[in-house]
Amino acid sequence: KWVHFNLGDEGIKQLFAKVYRALNPGGRFVLELQEWSSYKKKKALTEQFKKNCAAIQIRPEMFREYLLKDVGFKECTELKPPKGKSEGFARPLFSFRK
């Protein structure tokens, strides 16, 4: 989320491309998705965040498809966090294989 806020869609695209290039074949990239609602809560922190957030076209729910179709990852597996007392860490985790 913070890369997206600071650098917009181009920053996210660059980050994902760098991660992909850094991995060996068969390597894994684990991503914890932030829901769009959490973006809306934080976008007012700075004017730049607000501006960048308004321009975002690749929303978090689109990352999976983007990573598979555009970046080149071969598969995606959802990792279920263990049930616990804290709801704050129940965000979706995905493992992408190069």
C-alpha angles and dihedrals in degrees: 000000000000094000088050092049094048102037106018125216092328090057092051091047091050092047093051092046092050092049090050093049091048094055124088117230107286091022120141133233114196115203128188108206120220113212118242089243089064089055090054091052094054103035093091093062091094137003090242091055090050092050094046093045091054090054097048113121100164102068122192093257087061096053095089094056092041093052092049100041105029107025097040107242111157102215143003127212124189113227114209113217114227116263110259144156095267118078091188093081099046094101118133117270122201129191114207119196121211 
